[in-house]
Amino acid sequence: MTAEGRITLVLAAAVLVLGFWTVFAPAPHGVDVVLTRRAQDVFGASPEWALWITQTAKPPLLWATAFSASALAWIAGGWRAALAALIACALAFGLDLALRAVVFSPRPAPDIVHVAQNNTSSGLPSTLGLLFGASFGAVLWRARGARGALVAAIACAAIFAGAASRIVLGAHWSSQMIASLAMGGLCARLALVLVRRAFR
């Protein structure tokens, strides 16, 4: 099995295991609670940077996020990778709508951790997690060599910052964010395969 195949299996396993965990065993878990409280102890309950990053998954800033990731993907793997990053975003948003129609996983509760904004919708998936996992995931799938290492580092920093912002704000549990990022990564993989087959 190729390295890409192994990574795909790991992402799929993360989605299945963590998705099952957060949907069918939704009670707050120790690891999730500890990570959220530690993040809030370090960064504060509602840091400005986390609030700003949250806006990058909503119009109009989401377009800047998508095209920034596409530009990084272009550097990493050419125009096909750039196109795949945009397609991955579209797939992620479609998946977000589909899953929210059938899945419900409780978000963090204000009596357990600080919650910056109350939200009664499902915590799985995370729209930001799907978007960042898909768009910046396309960069990571195509990053090669020294130049690829640089754009991969930028993509990883964006993914980490995005996930941290939602956790520190009490918007999602860490398990929900990891599952959402993994789903986004699978969207990126699918987009790259579709583009490769379409433009052989």
TARA-V165675 format. One record per pair of residues at least 4 apart in sequence whose ideal C-beta (glycine too) atoms are under 8 Angstrom apart, sorted by the first residue. I is the first residue (numbers start at 1). GAP is how many residues later the second one is. Records with the same first field share a line. If there is no record, write none. Layout:
I->GAP  GAP
This chain:
1->4  5  8
2->4
3->4
4->4  137  185
5->4
6->4
7->4  178
8->4  178  181
9->4
10->4
11->4  171  172  174  175  178
12->4  170  174
13->4
14->4  164  165  168
15->4  164  167  168  171
16->4
17->4
18->4  157  158  160  161  164
19->4  84  105  160
20->4  5
21->4  8  154
22->4  83  101  102  151  153  154  157
23->80  81  82  101
25->4
26->79  80
28->4  5  80  81  84  145
29->4  144  146
30->4
31->4  143  144
32->4  76  141  142  143
33->4  79  80
34->4
35->4  132  139
36->4  72  77  131  132  134  137  138
37->4  76
38->4
39->4  125  128  129
40->4  5  73  74  128  130
43->4  7  121  125
44->124
45->69  71  123  124  125
46->4  5  68  70  123
47->4  121
48->4
49->4  112  116
50->4  66  114  115  116  118  119
51->4  65  114  118
52->4
53->75  108  109  112
54->4  74  111  112  115  117
55->6
56->5  6  8  9  72  106
57->4  5  8  70  71  74  75  105
58->4
59->4
60->4
61->4
62->4  69
63->4
64->4
65->4  66  67  70
66->4  19  20  23  65  69
67->4  19
68->4
69->4  16  20  66  67  69  70  86  89
70->4  12  13  15  16  65  68
71->4  11
72->4  13  64  67  79  82  83
73->4  8  9  11  12  65  66  69  78
74->4  5  7  8
75->72  76
76->5  63  66  67  68  71  72  75  76
77->4  5  64  65  66  67  71
78->4
79->4
80->4  112  115  116  119
81->4  57  58  60  61  111  114
82->4
83->4  112
84->4  54  58  104  107  108  110  111
85->4  49  50  53  54  103  106
86->4  49
87->4  104  107  108
88->4  46  47  49  50  96  99  100  102  103  104
89->4  42  45  46
90->4
91->4  43  96  99  100
92->4  38  39  41  42  43  91  92  95
93->4  34  37  38
94->4
95->4  30  35  88  92
96->4  29  31  34
97->4
98->4
99->4  23  25  26
100->21  22  25
103->19  21  22
104->18
105->17  18  19  71
106->16  17
107->8  12  13  14  15  16  63  64  65  66  69
108->4  5  7  15  62  63  64  65
109->4  6
110->4  5  8  60
113->57
114->56
115->54  55  56
116->53  54  55
117->52  54
119->52
123->48  49  50  53
124->48  52  55  56
125->4  5  51  54  55  58
126->4  40  45  46  50  51  54
127->4
128->4  34  37  38  52
129->4  33  34  37  43  47  48  50  51  52  54  55
130->4  50  51  53  54  57
131->4  53
132->4  5  26  27  30  31  49  52
133->4  26  47  48  49  50  51  52  54  55
134->4  50  51  53  54  57
135->4  49  53
136->4  19  20  22  23
137->4  18  22  44  47  48  50  51  52
138->4  50  53  54
139->4  12  13  15  16
140->12  15  16  45  48
141->44  47  48  51
142->6  50
143->5  6  8  9  12
144->4
145->4
146->4
147->4
148->4
149->4
150->4
151->4
152->4
153->4
154->4
155->4
156->4
157->4
158->4
159->4  22
160->4
161->4
162->4
163->4  11  14  15  18
164->4
165->4
166->5  6  11
167->4  5  6  7  10
172->4  5  8
173->4
174->4
175->4
176->4
177->4
178->4
179->4
180->4
181->4
182->4
183->4
184->4
185->4
186->4
187->4
188->4
189->4
190->4
191->4
192->4
193->4
194->4
195->4
196->4
